[in-house]
């Protein structure tokens, strides 16, 4: 009798153990390989000079990847540094079956100092992740590459690629006749009184927002005494936005004046624009274009005439603008 009870007890334990094993779900993970390609971030733009888009010595292109599950939680992240836009980065990881959202990005980074034009915050959930400007004036090295793409893992390995695109627009800013007036001042700027400087995830895309109202942004500035030529060009990368108001500014002593009337203009992601600020004519024009204006059309003209501030050709806007 005791032997029979012992056998029944052992059988019950074994049955219970087997049942628990059947109920327990084991997540099988599969290899996921993703190539991140930044080439199109800069390939759609046209440089004025052939080497304008070359990386600066000491800079690298930083490629980052954030992978979120269907609940929006971060499940993996990846970062790699490559020499330039012709190089790719390769993520290799393992994920269980499921639907995932990948956010890949590129930006120029200086490893020796940790300098960057863009930073990410609150990355743990796709609903909170932010990509913010760090507040520095940049050139074509301020381009931000970004792409959101879905990946499905279902019973096997996944091999895919993400081709980044520029979320930023790129402007070629041209200052013409900067020595036209000998006593004009020493600084010229292209500025906005409000512009997007933060990127959020909005459904299946990205949303660029202006978190601050009335905060002045300088996109490009030159010190006229640094140049002997009358024609100077530079690049400015900015997030897209509708009806952004920009100003061509002159700094005289410690005050800033508008050289021409402000202009409202809409900038689209991945598009190139020509911003022409003409000191001689006192005008600013903005056009969507991939071609630069012929530099030969700007002649080396000088004059002793001072821009007539009193007559209203220029208007004082912000004496404390820095």
ABEGO torsion letter per residue (X at the ends): XAAAAAAAAAAAAAAAAAAAAAABBBBBBBBBBBBBBAAAAAAABBBABAAAABBBBGBBBBBBBBBBBAAGBBABBBBBBBABAABBBBBBBBBBBEBBBBBBBBBBBBAAAGBBABBBBGAABAAABBBBBAGBBBBAAABBBBBBBBBBBBGBBBBBBBBBBBABBBBBBBBBGAAABAAAEABBBBBBABBBABBBBBEABBBBBBABBGBBBBABBBBAAABABABBBBBBBBBBBBGBBBBBBBBBEABBBBABBBBBBBBBBGBBBBBBBBAAAGBBBBBBBABBBBAAABBBBBBABBBBAAAGABBBABAABX
